[in-house]
Amino acid sequence: MDFFNDEHVAAAKDLLYKMADDQLIIGHRNSEWTGLGPILEEDIAFSSMAQDKLGQSEHLYNLLHELGEADADTVAFTRNANQFHSCHLVELPIGEYDFSLVRHFLFDMAEFIRFEMLVNSSYENLALIARKFKGEIKYHTMHANTWVQQLAKGNEESKARMQSALNETWPLALGIFEEGKYDKVLKEAGIFEGEAALRDAWLAQVTPLLEKAGLSIPQNAEPVYGGRYGNHTDHLQPLLDEMTEVYSIDPTADW
């Protein structure tokens, strides 16, 4: 870590917060499918992937702790919505299965590419985590793509529902790539190539997969920004209240 100056540390923290917060919130949202999946296999799959996300977020919060932030539990469970850096896509309720599935596809494709880019980061501790979890996230993308292809190529109703879900989630997904104030610093320091590079790589990968499924990319969609700077929908704070309820009773309890 001695190659970092103060600005590099601030830039790394900003990157880690948005990554960890995304993982934490989508993990909790996906866990809401437990017991509700359309088939037992999917019930188990979404529960398992949700657990993976929570584990990934903990590792990222631990890196923040190494950089001087509070411990993982404190950071995850004591902040209000305006202190979170998550994008709007992850915080919306699970809705119907088509919405959650398309959100899963768009988000995990972005996360897989992000982790691929971070494998060679000059921030070695983050690069180690990227190497550790890249394979895990790859399986998430394979799961998502398999179901997107099957349902989009199903009957008339299933294709229409998948297209509708894509129309709804696409502007939100573009919000994943909201540029932060440290993007230039991250790139110059070799920590991360930046959100614009990630967005371009994501578009190059998801576009042919969606077209293969027979779905149309929404044109002229305006990205939904704000989440990276603490501006969120009304859905996030109630979710935080729910997921921190037990911790709030006694933060010092041993489990």
Summary of the structure (lengths in Angstrom):
residues: 255
radius of gyration: 17.9
end to end distance: 32.7
largest distance: 57.9
contacts: 827
relative contact order: 0.15
helix: 70%
strand: 0%
